Amino acid sequence: MSCQTTIGWSLITSGIVTLLLAYLPYPSLYWGIGLLVLGVVVFVLRRLF
């Protein structure tokens, strides 16, 4: 059940991010890299604490 919930949230989040990237001012590559780094930081912090 947890896996399905994770996949669902991942799809919803990626859809929202895709829509946002179309409207953000800077090139989407920078936003993509920034969000990827943020995701890794959140993942690591949740593992540590």
C-alpha positions in Angstrom: 0.0 0.0 0.0 2.8 2.4 0.8 4.4 1.8 -2.6 1.1 2.7 -4.4 0.8 5.9 -2.3 4.4 6.9 -3.0 3.9 6.3 -6.8 0.7 8.3 -6.7 2.3 11.3 -4.9 5.3 11.1 -7.2 3.0 11.3 -10.3 1.0 14.2 -8.9 4.1 16.1 -7.9 5.8 15.6 -11.2 2.7 16.8 -13.0 2.5 19.9 -10.9 6.3 20.6 -11.4 5.9 20.1 -15.2 3.2 22.7 -15.3 5.2 25.1 -13.1 8.3 24.8 -15.3 6.4 26.1 -18.3 5.7 29.4 -16.4 8.8 30.0 -14.3 11.1 32.8 -15.5 14.5 31.1 -15.8 15.4 28.1 -18.0 13.7 24.9 -16.8 17.1 23.2 -16.7 18.1 25.3 -13.6 14.8 24.7 -11.9 15.1 20.9 -12.6 18.5 20.8 -11.1 17.4 22.8 -8.1 14.4 20.6 -7.5 16.5 17.5 -7.9 19.0 18.8 -5.3 16.1 19.8 -3.0 14.6 16.3 -3.3 17.9 14.6 -2.5 18.4 16.9 0.6 14.9 16.1 1.9 15.4 12.4 1.3 18.7 12.4 3.1 17.4 14.5 6.0 14.3 12.2 6.5 16.7 9.2 6.5 18.9 10.8 9.2 16.2 12.0 11.5 
